[in-house]
Amino acid sequence: MNDTSKKISGFIENMKYERFPVTTQQHAVRAIIDATGCMLAGIETPVGQGVGRVGLKFPHPGGSTIIGTATHISPFIAAMANSFRANALDGDDGHRASRLHAGGVIIPSAFAACEQNDCSGKRLIEAVVLGYELGHRAGIVSQKDTTYFGSAYGATYGAAAAAAYIL
């Protein structure tokens, strides 16, 4: 394991809700509420309706849900559909240095993973904090010039980290 991998592993091992400053806990809760509101607002958009129809083609007993539905589908598809809904009205959060709208990617992935593992609210918050931290760092590293790579570039690392942390 190289030094970078060791640092990331150590960071993940120390990812405990009780160790977070209160402001970090509050920011994470606000991000979850914001992303959930964006997902709900995106339900009736053309994109939200479209991903809802597509999602229903991937039934999965014991899977995850697209927000606004009760049908269980593939967790991967549910995370993708919820991400589309979160971004449908472009009201989701932003971070200038990383050029990311991380919440619309990280939080749907964390939700889908939590549905698979019946995780606690604290575990969800830990995963979201981890996802934001690693996602924004990946975004910052990737944005070295004026080329814009989009939120998916760094936020996908954060989404993978959040879901993996829960799983």
VENTA-V220297 format. One line per field, one symbol per residue. ss: DSSP state (2 for helix, 1 for strand, 0 for the rest). phi: phi as a letter, one per 30 degrees, with the letter a starting at -180 (. if undefined). psi: psi as a letter, one per 40 degrees, with the letter a starting at -180 (. if undefined). A space follows every 10 residues. Layout:
ss=???
phi=???
psi=???
This chain:
ss=0022222222 2220002220 0222222222 2222222222 2200022222 2222200011 1111100000 0110222222 2222222000 0000100001 0022222222 2222222000 2222222222 2222222222 2200000000 2222222222 2222220
phi=.ddddddddd dddcdbeddd deddeddddd dddddddddd ddeddedddd ddddeddbda eidccdejbc ddbeeddddd ddddddcech cddbbddchc cdedcddedd edddddbhdd dddddedddd dddddddddd ddcdbddcci dddddddddd ddddddd
psi=hidddddddd dddeghddei iddddddddd dddddddddd dedeiddddd dddddeefih heaiihheie hhihdddddd ddddddedef eiiihddefi gddedddddd ddddddefii dddddddddd dddddddddd defeaehhei dddddddddd dddddd.
